[in-house]
Amino acid sequence: YVPSVYFDVKAILETSDKKSFEATLEEYKEKKVATSKDFDSTTGEFNGKTLLLDKKLAKEVKELCQNNPFIVENVIHKSSKYSPLPPFTTSTMQQVANRRLRLSSKETMRIAQALFENGFITYMRTDSTRISEEARAAAKVHITEKYGANYYENRYYKTKAGAQDAHEGIRPTYIELTPEKIKDSLTPEQFKLYRLIYNRFIASQMSAAVYDTITANIDTNTENGVYNFRA
């Protein structure tokens, strides 16, 4: 692994109604400035496609920009959708539990085994994302009653080619058994994993999340050229 260092320049600006926000240097002398995305996540190496700011250069840019007016060049409004993920399979449950709960694969399976034996979840060894029609119908009722009909979407997920389809994806046995309702019946680690499984299943039957983003391109004109910031 190659340790890499990069710097950026950020401006703290204010809107007309005195709300503070942050803008980051996007371009230096018409060259795009490097961000974390320009480094290989596996090796740490810089891809060389953008301008890598060192500490000295970042400080120079800061001093050139800090006493100049900042002008909003344009504002872009955009909406994007993000579809929910399918119900857990054994491998995806282990990955997410490791990332979010810091559990090893062995610990995850031990906890899931206990949840299964106590009737809280379906069988935890599966590589299928198929869900029964009964569970799908129960999810529809739960989502429409709790959140509203516009939050529900009937979704089917294809199981990968070659996967065994003997069991469903991992889901709560009964939708009405919310994590909060059965919390006292579970150990703290069982509760955390059950909540993860429950929320993943409910989300898998919901409509896509909609993200509204506003991007502002902001320039400052210095004696050394124009610097473009973005918020």
Summary of the structure (lengths in Angstrom):
residues: 231
radius of gyration: 24.6
end to end distance: 31.7
largest distance: 71.4
contacts: 612
relative contact order: 0.20
helix: 33%
strand: 25%
